[in-house]
Amino acid sequence: MARVLTAKVGQYALVLLIALSLNFLLPRFMGGDPLQFIIGEDIGRLTPEEREKVRREYGLDLPLYSQFGNYLGDVVHGDLGWSISKKAPIGDVLKQRIPITLLLTGSALVLSTIIGVALGALAAWRRGRRSDLSILTLFMFLESMPAFWVGMLLVAILAVNLRVLPIFGYETPYVRYEGLSKIGDIIKHLVLPVTTLTIVSVSAMFLIARYSMLTVLGEDYITVARAKGLSERWVLFRHALRNALLPVATVFMLRVGFVFSGAVVVETVFSYPGLGRLIFEAVLARDYPLLQAGFIIATFTVVAANMLVELVYPLLDPRVRVHG
């Protein structure tokens, strides 16, 4: 067992090293003067002495291997550099944005999973009937809807026409709420982006849950459970649904890995100040250090989610436990 865990940790460490290496090398392989990416259009105003000073400050006067070593050391110590567009340490910028994205994507992930699994199990249980076909058609339609279109549609109906929800932002600007009023204001701003993200992501959970349930319902032990005289509800929840959760758990964990990067479109549509919106702003401002930091966060969360899947598997299905 220890040997297997060591091998798994080694594999993930290698994946992280490759991802960090690509994150380091890609901006340097793009060609041109690196200062152009760091400073932007103002580079033409710098004197040769000022350019050399900037190179020394960013370590660009060092050999490539030394730069890479410093880069890895900074990542290990949590130093992600300086944001050119925000004029602040990247770590401080991320500390403000990450909780906002976690609130948005976490809420949408939980809602889409609960709705998708519940309706997927129901559709599979009633397979071939009119209710199954109706639900399946609905979710196939939702799967084809782009996130930006759903967001703009909700804005037009609920924010512009009915005026029941705010259009943009994380909270009402220039108003200082306290206590429950502040929480209510945050929730009100959260409704539209969470609804949009849930609508565009729930279909995947539904289809996985439905397919997994259909597979489980064809197993011999389901037939045996029914032959014993167990109630349909007991067979559904105690035997079928529990064993159908393994693929659902896999998809859930993989989506957890993309929570930081999967809401770029939704956060942009609603001007929601999370990490996705930050990445979009970094692209517009050509803030490459900030972009690299965003990719690092996304890489670490994806790898961590995959490791978590490895740990959750044996708890859901003892057949996948590794002995040794």
Secondary structure, 3 states (H helix, E strand, C coil): CHHHHHHHHHHHHHHHHHHHHHHHHHHHCCCCCHHHHHHHHHHHHCCHHHHHHHHHHCCCCCCHHHHHHHHHHHHHCCCCCEECCCCEEHHHHHHHHHHHHHHHHHHHHHHHHHHHHHHHHHHHHCCCCHHHHHHHHHHHHHHCCCHHHHHHHHHHHHHHHCCCCCCCCCCCCCCCCCCHHHHHHHHHHHHHHHHHHHHHHHHHHHHHHHHHHHHHHCCHHHHHHHHCCCCHHHHHHHHHHHHHHHHHHHHHHHHHHCCCCCCHHHHHHCCCCCHHHHHHHHHHHCCHHHHHHHHHHHHHHHHHHHHHHHHHHHHHCHHHCCCC
